[in-house]
Structures are given as C-alpha cells and as structure tokens.
Amino acid sequence: MIKHFTGLALLALTLGAQAQATLGSNLVVNGDAESGVAGWSGFDGYSMFQSVNYGSNWVLPTQPGPVDRGSKMFAGLASQAAGFQTVSLGALAGQSLHYELSGYLGGWAAQGDNAVFYVSFLDGLGNEIGGAALGPVTPADRGDQTGLFLRTASGALPAQTTSLMFSLSMERLGGGDNDGYADNLSFVVSSVPEGSTLAYALAGLSLLAGVAARRRQR
C-alpha cells in the first residue's frame, strides 16, 4: 500500500514542509506517538492511524518493543490507515549526506496485520528520486508474538535531494482491528567527510595491490 503514496509527494510539498533539517537530530516529528498524531497529516481516502497507550488492548509494556518506549505507540484504524509528513533539507541540500532510518514495527500474535515506514527522497520539483522502507514485520518474523521489533536501513542521500517525505501505513489482514503497530520512528542525517570516498577507494586499491603482491610471492 505504501508505494501508492509516493505519487502524492508533490502534493505533500505544496502543503509545505513542517520542519527544517539539522545534522544528527531525528527529522521525524513525533515519531514516538507521545504527542498523539501531531506532526502527521492524513491522505485523502485513507483513515489516519491513531496513538494508543501500551496496555492490555495493544502491546503490553512487558512484550517486545523499544526499551525507551514511553507510554504510547501508533496503531491502525479501519482496514487501511496512513499518514505522512515532510521536511525540507534547507541548507543541507546538495551536501554529501548519509542517512540512518530506524523504527520499531510489529503486530498482534499470528495475525498478518502490519506496518510499513517509508521515506521518499524528493528533488526540487517534488519528484521521487529514491527512497527506503522498513517493514512489514510478518508474524513469522515476530515468531507469532505480539510486539514491536527494530528494523533499520542506511545509505547515501541522492545528491539532488532537497526534501523528504515520511509515510507510515498500517494494513489489516485479519481479525476485527487493524493491529499494525509502530513506535520510535527515526531518520537522522550526517555529513560524509570530504575526501572520504576517495580515501575508501585508495584503501581498496591498496588492499588489492597487497593481495596481488602476496600471490606473486607464492
């Protein structure tokens, strides 16, 4: 379901970015659900997800999830629920940047309900030029346990990226409730040191030269 939303990236940009990016900080606004659904906007035609308390109706504080989980998490509504937010890279656009994407995703027991967290990398015209996704975490992944499990992804931002769009979706595949869960969603960018790419390349060439020299000595 989440890939459908990438076509709405331009619309998200016209609504205005909600924050400016800074290095080393989490660019996801209210990624831990502690402020309800503040910072998130809904997609036309889809229900918004909800912020719920950890407890007997959802994930127990003793079940798998973040150590620093706070008191709330995100959960689905209706058969499909989704929301998004955008952030401008501002002065960081055009720099060599590395990203770390992470989040806790999960579901209920053996039901297939799940959550997906997706980031779109957008150019100045709102075109998606790349992206990264976390999830879904399947019942098999969870060992049929109710809970949330950490997923991560990392890489380099495309050079033409000027803004980001974060999308979170939950899908119900069984039962009466949408038990796709998410918490502690994070996206952090850091600078790639100037010359580091060249340094890595030179180190690789040096290693290959050493291997070749040892082979000739045999």
C-alpha positions in Angstrom: 0.0 0.0 0.0 2.7 2.5 0.9 4.2 2.7 -2.6 0.9 4.3 -3.8 1.6 7.3 -1.6 4.8 8.2 -3.3 2.8 9.6 -6.2 1.4 12.2 -3.8 4.9 13.6 -3.0 4.3 16.8 -5.0 1.0 17.3 -3.1 2.8 17.0 0.2 5.3 19.6 -0.9 2.6 22.1 -1.9 1.2 21.7 1.7 4.6 23.0 3.0 7.4 21.3 4.8 6.9 21.1 8.5 10.5 21.4 9.7 14.0 22.2 8.6 16.7 19.6 8.8 19.6 19.6 11.1 22.5 17.2 11.2 22.5 14.5 13.9 18.9 15.0 15.0 15.8 12.9 14.4 13.9 14.5 11.5 10.7 12.6 12.1 8.3 14.8 14.1 6.6 12.9 16.9 7.9 9.6 15.8 7.2 8.1 19.2 3.4 8.8 19.3 3.8 10.6 22.7 2.1 13.7 21.2 -0.8 11.8 19.7 -0.7 12.2 15.9 0.7 15.7 16.0 3.0 16.4 13.1 1.3 13.9 10.8 -1.2 14.6 8.0 -3.7 12.2 6.5 -4.0 11.0 2.9 -7.3 11.6 1.1 -9.3 8.3 1.0 -7.4 6.7 3.9 -8.1 6.6 7.6 -5.5 8.2 9.9 -3.7 5.9 12.3 -4.0 6.5 16.0 -1.8 7.0 19.0 -2.7 4.4 21.7 -1.5 3.5 25.2 0.7 0.5 25.8 -1.6 -1.9 27.7 -3.9 -4.9 27.6 -5.7 -3.8 24.4 -2.5 -3.4 22.4 1.1 -4.3 23.3 1.9 -4.8 26.9 4.8 -3.0 28.5 6.4 -6.4 29.1 6.1 -7.5 25.4 8.8 -6.9 22.8 9.3 -3.3 21.9 11.6 -0.3 22.5 13.3 -0.1 25.9 12.5 3.6 25.9 9.0 3.1 24.6 7.3 5.8 26.6 3.6 5.3 27.2 2.2 5.4 23.6 2.6 3.9 20.2 1.0 4.1 16.8 -1.8 1.6 15.7 -4.0 1.3 12.7 -7.7 2.2 12.2 -10.1 0.7 9.7 -8.7 -1.7 7.2 -6.0 0.7 5.9 -4.6 3.6 7.8 -1.8 6.0 6.7 -0.3 9.4 7.3 2.7 11.5 6.1 4.9 14.5 7.0 7.5 16.4 5.0 10.8 18.1 5.9 13.0 20.4 3.9 16.7 19.8 3.8 17.2 23.5 3.6 20.9 24.5 3.7 21.8 20.8 3.8 20.5 20.2 0.2 23.4 19.5 -2.2 25.7 18.3 0.6 27.1 14.7 0.7 24.8 13.2 3.4 24.5 9.7 4.9 21.2 8.6 6.5 20.1 6.2 9.2 16.5 5.1 9.1 15.1 3.1 12.0 11.8 2.2 13.7 10.0 -0.5 15.7 7.3 -2.2 13.8 5.0 -5.1 14.6 1.6 -6.7 15.1 -0.7 -8.9 17.1 0.1 -12.6 17.6 -0.3 -14.7 14.4 -2.4 -12.1 12.6 -0.9 -10.6 9.4 -1.7 -7.0 10.2 1.4 -4.9 9.7 3.0 -1.5 9.4 5.4 0.0 6.9 7.5 3.1 7.3 8.8 4.7 4.1 10.9 7.7 3.3 10.9 9.3 -0.1 13.8 11.4 -1.4 12.4 14.3 -3.4 14.0 16.7 -5.8 13.1 20.4 -6.1 10.1 19.6 -8.3 8.7 17.0 -5.9 9.8 14.0 -8.0 10.8 10.9 -6.0 14.4 10.1 -6.9 14.9 7.4 -4.3 13.6 6.0 -1.1 14.0 3.5 1.7 11.4 1.3 3.5 11.2 -0.5 6.8 8.8 -3.5 7.1 6.5 -5.1 7.0 7.3 -7.3 10.0 5.4 -10.5 9.4 4.0 -12.9 12.0 6.9 -15.3 11.0 9.4 -12.5 11.7 7.8 -12.0 15.1 7.6 -15.7 15.9 3.8 -15.1 16.2 4.5 -12.8 19.2 2.6 -9.7 19.9 5.1 -6.8 19.9 7.3 -4.4 18.0 10.7 -5.2 16.6 13.5 -2.9 15.5 14.2 -2.5 11.7 16.9 -0.3 10.3 18.2 0.9 6.9 21.0 3.2 5.9 22.7 4.7 2.9 23.6 7.9 1.0 21.1 10.5 0.0 20.9 11.2 -3.7 22.7 14.4 -4.5 19.6 16.1 -5.9 17.5 15.6 -2.7 16.0 18.8 -1.4 13.3 17.4 0.8 12.0 14.3 2.4 8.5 12.7 2.8 7.9 10.2 5.6 4.9 7.9 5.2 3.6 5.4 7.8 0.9 2.9 6.8 -0.9 0.1 8.6 -2.9 -2.7 6.9 -5.4 -5.1 8.4 -5.2 -8.6 7.0 -7.1 -10.5 9.8 -9.3 -10.0 12.8 -11.5 -7.1 13.6 -8.9 -4.4 14.4 -6.1 -3.0 12.4 -3.2 -4.2 14.5 -0.3 -2.8 12.6 2.0 -1.1 15.1 4.8 1.4 15.0 7.0 3.3 17.5 10.2 5.2 17.8 10.4 6.2 14.1 13.7 7.9 13.3 15.6 9.4 10.4 19.0 11.0 11.0 21.4 12.5 8.5 25.1 13.1 8.9 27.8 14.7 6.8 30.1 12.5 4.7 33.6 13.9 5.3 35.1 15.5 2.3 37.6 13.1 0.5 36.3 10.1 2.4 35.0 8.5 -0.8 38.5 8.9 -2.4 40.1 7.6 0.8 37.9 4.5 0.7 38.8 3.9 -3.0 42.5 4.3 -2.3 42.3 1.9 0.6 40.6 -0.6 -1.6 43.2 -0.3 -4.3 46.0 -0.7 -1.7 44.3 -3.9 -0.4 44.1 -5.3 -3.9 47.7 -4.4 -4.6 48.8 -6.2 -1.4 46.8 -9.3 -2.3 48.4 -9.4 -5.8 51.9 -9.0 -4.4 51.4 -11.9 -2.0 50.1 -14.1 -4.9 53.3 -13.3 -6.9 55.5 -14.3 -4.0 53.9 -17.8 -3.7 
